[in-house]
């Protein structure tokens, strides 16, 4: 069937973080929400059906992981990523960030070093700090419109780190790392006895012609020295379900992590944790192909509009996901003035690039997972604000 991604879905008064948190956070209600990383498209009907079918039985009791949860995941990762795994390699977690926290608590001690690569999804370093571990920052390099790893610095910064949290694909930059890049990371980390924790929540949103490589598949060193976190939540627009899983090929590492999860009673899941994943991976190919095509069109629209109308703001074209990192440094605005341009001038709610680390200063993150008409209105408002605040002052 043909899905309608142009439809405006009213999400007000649903306790939506994206909308109902605008007033508390920004002190106003007139902002177009383009921040939180969920999409404004309807969650696919086959997932809604799975939830409704479960509610036909009006006993909301304890839930077990069904065999079809295991088989749907193993079939999906083999079909999408050519990765053959077995059911025993899977551990359920109540979201990827909680999973990261569990990995940090399980595999490191207070004061241990954990490396991240800013600008990067900020919970990476926040959850490390909240658990009293030391964050080591290994900055990425923005070159020719895409982020790159500085492998020479990587080799130095990784020394003494117990964990490296990899964003694969990258958020907020949208970079899909190549197999060679990941293999080099695997080699360096293996030699330094640093376990790699790979957050691959945006893997299913990899855009053509790019190819996502699950970290554990790129080499034997990667396979034996990593935990790969995945989820159906981003691709199928159901992050509120808070259901994810990790894949661990190394049996010793798997036993250690599973014992920690089970000992904390965090691996059981709620009544929608498993049937929604099964519904997504059993019925979702056509919907996913269509939403990715629409997202690609939105990215093209943003990129072309900025080049034509606001060339001082450059879109870092994501190779995966609907998140676009906007390079605003040519505006020559301090970060507080940049925020005023977007908030007070354009009436837009985006993510402040500085939250992803100091390397994000001068940037803003835009969520393009919305109807194109919303993007058009937002960009027109940004253009008007740019004309008033930047052009008229020069």
N, C-alpha and C positions, 0 to 999 in steps of 0.2 A: 504494500500500500504506500501511498504518498503521504508523508507527514508534513504538517504545517508549522514551520518554524517562524513564520511571520506573525502568528497570532500573539496578541497582547494578553497575557495571563495576569489577572489582578492578584497580587500576593499580599496585599495589605491585610492587617489584622489576622495574620496567621502565625504570629510570633516569629516571623522571618527575620533572621539576623540582618540580612541584606537591606531590608526596608525599615523594619521597626526599630532598629538600633541607630538609625540616622540622627534622629533628634537628640538622643542622649550623647552621641559621640561628636556631632558637629554643631549642636545647638540650633538647628533649623530643620525644616521639613521640605524645603523646596529644591532638594538636590536629586539629580538623576543617579540612581545607584549603579555604579560600575566597579564595584570593589570586591566583595566577598566572592570566593571562587566556587560559586555554583551558577548554573545556567537558568535563565528565565523561561526556558522551554518546558512544556509539560513533561513530567517524568513519563517514560514510554508506557503505553497502555497495557502491555503484557506484564509489567511489573505491578502496576496498579491492580490488575486482575488477580495476580498472585496474592496480594495483600487482602483483597476483598474475599477471595475464595477461602483464605484462612479464617477470616472473620465470620464466615458462615457457621463455623462451629464456635459457639459463644462460651467457650471455656478457654481463658487465656492462661494456660498452665505452663509449666516448665517445658523447655524445648531441647531436643537433642539434635546433634548434627546428623542429617540423613546421608545415606550413601550417595544420593544424587548430588549433594553438595560437593563431595570429593570428586566425583566423576565429571561434573560440569566444569570444574576448575582444571582438572588434568586434561580434559579434551580441549578446553579453550586455549590454554597456553601452548598446547602442541599445534593446534591449527593456526593460531595467530603468530606465534613466535618460534615455531619449530623446536619446542623445548619439551622433551619427554620427561615427565616426573611421575612419581608414584604417590599414592594417597598418604603414606606415612610421612612424607616430607612436608605436609601441610599443617600449619597451626593457625587457628582462628584468633584474631585480636579485635578488640572493640574500637577500631579505627587505627590509622597508621601512626599518628602522633603518640597515642598511648602505647603503641607497639614500640616506637622508638624509645620512649621512656623506660619500658620494660627491658629493652636490650641494654640500655645504659646501666640500669640498676643491676641487671644480671651479670653483665660481662666486664664491668669496671668497678672500681672502688672510689670513694670520696677522694677528690684531689687528682684523679687520673686525667690525662689529656684526651680530648676528643676533637678531631679536626673537621672543619666545615669550609665551604668555598663561597664566600660572599661575592656579589650580592646573592643571597639565597633565601629561600623560605624561612622566615624568622623563627618559627618554633624549633628549628634545628639547634640554634644556639640558645634559645630560651629554655628548652627542656633540659639541655646540658647544664646550664647555669642553675636552674631550679633544683637540680639533683647534686649540686655542689661539686661538679666536675669542672675542669679548666678547659675553656674553649681555645683552640688554636685556629687562627684565621689564615686560610690559604686563598688569597683573592684570585678571581678569574680575570682574564684580560679581554677587553672588548676590542676586537680588531675586525675591520671590514664588515661591520654590521652584525657580527656574531661573537659570542663568548668562546674563549679558548682557555685551556688549562696551561699554566706555566709549569711544565714538567720539571725544569731545573729547580724551581722554588719548591715544588711539590716534594721532591726528594729530600729536601732539607727540613721542611715543616713537618713532615710525617714522622720524623724521628722521635721516639718516645711516646707516640700516641697509641692508646689502646684501641680506639675506634676511629673510623673515618665514615662520616655520614654523607653519602653521595646522593645527589638529586638527579635522577635519570628516568625521563627527560628533566631538563632543568626548569626550575621555577624561581624567579620570574622571567628568565631570558628565553625560555622555550627551546633551548638547544637540545638536539638529539645527538648524543655522543656516539662517535663511530666505534666500531669493533676494535680497531687498533688503539684508539685512545683508552678504551676501557681495559684492554689487555695490558697496556703499560701501567695503568693504575693498579691492576691486579698484581702484577709482578712486583712493583715497588712495595705495596702493602704486605704482600706475602713475605718478602724478604725482611720487612721490619716488624713482622708479627703483629700487624695491625688488622683487625677484623673490619671488613667493609659492610656497612649497613646501607643498602640501596633502596631508596624510596622511589618506587616506580608507579605511583598512582596515576600519572598522566600517560602511561605507556599506550593505552588503547586509543588515545587521541593523537597519536603520531600521524602527521599529515603527509600525503604523497608529495614527492617521491622518497621521502626519508623512511628509514627502517629502524625500528626499535630493537635493541639487543639487550635482553635481560642480562644483568651483570654476571650471573653465575654461569652463563653459557659461553663466555668469550674465551675461557682457557681453563685448564685444570686447576691452576692456582686460584682463579676466581671461584670456581665450583667448590673448592675445599675451604674457602676462607670468607664466606659471605652469608648474610641473611638478606633475602630479597622480599620486600613488602609490596604487595599489590592489592588492588581493590576494584570492584565494579562501580564504585560510588561516583567518581568524577565523570566517567564516560557515559554513564546511564542516568546521570543527574539525580542521584539519591544519597547525597552525603549525610542527610539527616538520619539515615538508617544506622550509621556508625558501625559498619561491618567491613572488615578487611581480613587479610590473611598473609602469612609469610611462608616462604619456601626455603627450606634449609637442606642442602644436599649432604653436607658433612654430618655423619651420624652422631659423632661425639658432641658437636656444637648443637645439633638439634635436640639431643637428650637434655642438655644443660638448659637451653632456652625453654623447652617444653615443660621441664620440671618447675622452672620459675613461674611460668604462666599458670600452670595447673595449681601450683602451691599458693598462688595469689587469688585463685578462683576467678580468673579474668578471661578464661577461654571458652566459657559455656555459650554465650550469645543469648539474644532475646528472640521472641517468636518470629520476627521478620529478618533475622540475621542471615538465614540460610535459604529460605524459599525465594527471596528477591534476587540473590546471586544466581540461583538455578534458573530463574526466569530470564535474567539478563543474558547469561551465557548460552542458554538453550534457544532463545528467540531473537537475540539482539543484533545479528549481523546486518540486516537491512536497515534498521533504524540507525545504527552506528555509522554505516556508510553515508547515509543521508545527512546526519547531523555534522559529520566531518566536512562534507562538501559545502554545507551552509556556513560553517565556521570559516572555511577557507575563503569563501566569498566575502565574509565580514572582514577578515584580515586584509584582503585585497582592497576592500572599500576604504578602510581606515588608512592604509598605506598610501593609496592614491589621493585621498582627500588631503592628507597632511602635505604630501609633496606639492600639490597644486595650490593649497590655500595657506598652510602654515609650515613652510619649509624649515623653519628653525626648530621644529619639533620632529624628530625622526622616530619612526616605528621600527623597533627591532623585531623583524618578522619571525614569529615563532615557528619552529619546525614541528612542534607538538603543542597541543592545548589551545584554548581560546583566550589565554592571557597574553596581552601585548605590553611589553616594557617600552615606555616612551622616553626617549633621550631628549631632555629639554635643556641641555647645558648651553646650547647656543643662544638661549634667551638671556643668559648672563644674569639670572635672578638668584638671590639668596633663597635657600629652601623655604623660609617662611613666606617670602613674596611669591614663590612658585605655587605654594599651597593657596595663597589668596587668589591667584589667577584662576585656579581650578574651582575653588570653593565659592568665594565671594563674587568673582567675575563671571565664571562660566556656569556656576550652580551645578557642579558635578561632584560626586563622591567617588574618588579613586583611592587606591592605596598609595600612600606616601612612599616613594622609593627608598627613603632613608631607613625605613623599618627593616629592610633586608640587609642592613649593614651600611657602614659609612660609604662603601663603594656605590650605594644606590642614591647618594645625594645628587640632585639634579635630574632625577628620573621620577616617573609616575607609572603605576601599573594599572592598565585598563582591562576590564573584563568585557570581551567581545561576544560572550555567550548569551546574546539577547537578540530580539528581532531587529532587523536592519533599520527599520524606521526609528527605533530608539537611538541607535548609533548615529544616524543622520542628524537627529535633533541635538544630540550631545555634541557632535563635532561642530555643528553650526553655532551653538552657544559658545564653544571654546574659541571659534574663529572670531566671534563678535567681541569676546573678552580680550583676546589677543590684540585685536585692532585698537581697542580702547586703552589697554594698559601698556602695551609694548610698542606698537607702531606710532601711536599719537605722541608718545614720550620721546621719540627719536627725531 
